[in-house]
Amino acid sequence: MKLLALMKKEFARFFRDPRLILSMLLPGILIYIIYSVIGTAVAPEPAAYAFKVYLSGESAVTQTIEQTVTLNEGWSLEYTQAEDVAAARAEVEAGEATALLVFSDNFDGTLGSGATAELYYNSEDSASAAFATLAGGVLDAYGRSFALTATDFAQTENFAAQMMAGLLPFLIVVFVFSSCMSVTLESVAGEKERGTLATILVTSARRWDIALGKVLPLACVSLIGAASSFLGVALSMPQLMGVSIDVAVSGIGFTGYLMLFLLIFSFVPLIVAAIAIVSTLSRSVKEASGYTSVVMILMMVLSLVTTFVGGIGDWVVAVPVLNAVSAMQGVLMGNMVLWQCLVSFALNIAYAALLVFLIGRMLSSERIMFGK
Amino acid sequence: MQENGSPFSDFGEEVVRAENLKKIFALSRKQQRLDKTGQTHKVAVSGLSFSAYRGEIYGLLGPNGAGKTTTLRILSTLIKPDGGDAFVCGHSVRREAQAVRDSIGFMTSELKLEGFFTPSYLFDFFGSLHGVDKATLAARKKELFGRFGIDRFAEVRIKDLSTGMLQKVSLVIAIVHDPAVVIFDEPTNGLDVLTAKVVTDFLLELKAMGKSILLSTHIFSLVEKLCDRVGIIIDGRMAADGTLASVCGGMPLEERFFEIYRSVKGDTL
């Protein structure tokens, strides 16, 4: 009851102030604009691809791929049965053919009982990369009843794609952090500075309720910012990849998008709680703002680590926020590791709960609350 | 505590009892420089004991830095005593802080209301935090807002209220849960004469309603006008405690205070 009253007050504070609502929606709009502009600048004009794809074996999924290809204006597909698989692979590797799809015998009839599919492509060729994204998505959506092996013949990694997939989670963290900061600093350090928090402390509300009554609504409000950022990312991805939205969605896949959302969902309360801790320790908004900027820089550095430092081990899942960044990069690069996503999600929520517990303790500390 | 050997019953039911309260603060280096002292700690309250009774106004009188605010903060559970204990309506501030907070309304200039909200909203909000049910809350709002003329400003944002009206709203919100004891730190400090009158009238009205009031002040006239009993605090210690008449001993309060002050601190003021 008391927790509900505290939460309602925080929500009322936010939803009755149009400026705060706007500040939450801006990050997503900015991400959309920035990435759409980058996508337009980086990607050439929507290319008119004429895919030449070798087939070995048969499957009805090839028709689905063909239908999906034709959804894109100017794209066409021509299948050729590969007489010699090795020669077809060599052509793909040399960039003379778009891709090679190899289906096991009686593929459609053995789904769920040993069917396999192989996709060979060369991402150095933009047409081959686009086809691989599309075909990979369609095959992924075809069900998990067969084993898919994708082989990329590219000698050099696609640096631009790496940069984008690496920077995107970093940008999400920065924008979400800014959203959390704008509401949390005001709500915790601001209330402490103005003496309105002490007014609540002399009521019979428990310290835990007061801490949770702050963090939960602020996290919900910040989630609006996070959802805005997420939509900004989701909607700008097609422009970034130079493909239609259908292809982009099938490229990342439903599970990928779900994981992206869960990861963002998990580090929002964590960031809110972390800023609330800094705010509780500070004597004024100005002081809290200074300390929070340091936390933000630290978080930015951590987020960039995964982009530029290779070979980071599994230990990364234990590091708050960094785990989500790393997992998001996996999703965006098509190397999603499900356990990493789920463990990162769970750990970030657990870390947030721990921080709320600490805030409750801090609210009971006279040195922190009333120290000069 | 017995006053001049009188039993408790002469003063009604004991609602606040401080027993040998002690509070020590660590001094920051900056504070040490300001105080021109090398001491790392300051004893704010030292062995303070007193009692306040139902339906009375008890005044803690003393100069700045005597320990009045610290004592009231201990009683309101905002800070914990380092020694001794205090009881409000029988609840220990050390062990039953929540029950104490349920029994008191605490007012100090340091506690503020959020300017963004309206008196009506905040009255409901603080009522909910004290666990007051909706029907009771609505009835109390109508009664208190009407009595103090807040009803016409119920939906005006706090930041747009005049100082006097803001003070009234703060007072009314402090007693939203109908507490048995009202604790008021420096009630008229920094207020203009009109707003100060609002506050003193309010306190007298609370007393008439049967509330027990504990206030701190350094203003002699305020004690003389409002208080039934007075405790004089100097350097964190209780220098005199009793009914106003017994403490004054026929002298004007101001004169008596300085007499006590000189006896404690020596001739220097």
Interface residues (C-beta under 8 A of the other chain):
Chain A: M1 K2 L4 A5 L6 K8 K9 A12 R13 R16 D17 E191 R194 G195 T196 A198 T199 I200 L201 V202 T203 S204 A205 R206 E366 M369 F370 K372
Chain B: S28 Q31 R73 S76 T77 L78 I79 K80 Q98 A99 R101 D102 I104 F106 E110 L111 K112 L113 E114 F116 F117 Y121 F125 F126 S128 L129 H130 G131
